[in-house]
Amino acid sequence: MDEERERKLTSLRNRVRSQLKSDDSSVDEKKSGLLEKATLKISEKNDDDLQNLDEEPLTISLSRIEQEFQRFASSNKENEKLRNVAAFCILAGAILGLLSGLMQLTGNPAELVENSQFFAIDDNVDVSGIVLFEDGAEFEGMIIEIYDLNTGKSYGTQVTGDDGFFVLKDIPQRPMRMEFSEEGYISVHITFIPDKATLHYITMHEGDDLTELGNIDESELNKVVLVGTIVGVVSVLFALLGIHAYFEVKRAKHYRRTLYFAGLSMFSRGLIIVGPALTLIGMGFLTLAKFQFADQNLE
């Protein structure tokens, strides 16, 4: 009887313990579930806040810059210092353009070519070469004469040796004509400007005709001078427009006309980009002083 009672009490205790454990686990699960949901909501909210924070500063900064600019423009609408700064910048750009144009006009490309080590030439050089038969054998006894192409003055005669070689000494470096003639062979005339590096190879063919070789290209120097002069004149003209724009700014009568003159003066290319940059800055200040012009301030 006592054993039966003891057994029932033991099983009851076990059931109570198991029930208590299951209740504790369910409570823990509920707590963890609520904690996870709260954490998820907080993280989502933080992400949204961060995204808004990333977008808002840019929008706020841009709007703030715009507001500050409008405030500055409105508060300095009557400030003549802005107009004076605009006039100074436009004048500086025009002066640089004027100097660039004058330098373009006064520069002499011919002097540059003559004084440059790269283009330097010698007054007199030796002209040499080899005369051959059609089969490649050396032509001995060939008579060679050289003339100034412009004046016709002769600078000597040479006869080839047994190796077909010839040398004409101290020939000026200007357009020349060298003549190769022998009875029974086609005469050869070569037009050229002498230099040290060239060794002339002439092949003689049987016949009685004349062969003209060589060509002296017309110098491009005159074209370079012409283009440089045109660019210089155009630069000066556009720079004068900039100077006129300066006086228009000082008079403060016609806003748009002044702006057009200043814009055209940028084509004077003062020091390539420095002058146009100064003019552009001046035009920016000019827009701030817009209502100081008579045709804009009609109140």
Secondary structure, DSSP 8 states (H G I E B T S, - for coil): -HHHHHHHHHHHHHHHHHHHHHHHHHHHHHHHHHHHHHHHHHHHHHHHHHHHHHHHHHHHHHHHHHHHHHHHHHHTTT-HHHHHHHHHHHHHHHHHHHHHHHHHHH--HHHHHHH-SSS---SEEEEEEEEE-TTS-B-TT-EEEEEETTT--EEEEEE--TTSEEEEEEEESS-EEEEEE-TTB-EEEEEE---SS-EEEEE--BSS-EEEE------SHHHHHHHHHHHHHHHHHHHHHHHHHHHHHHHT--HHHHHHHHHHHGGG-TTTTHHHHHHHHHHHHHHHTGGGSTTT---
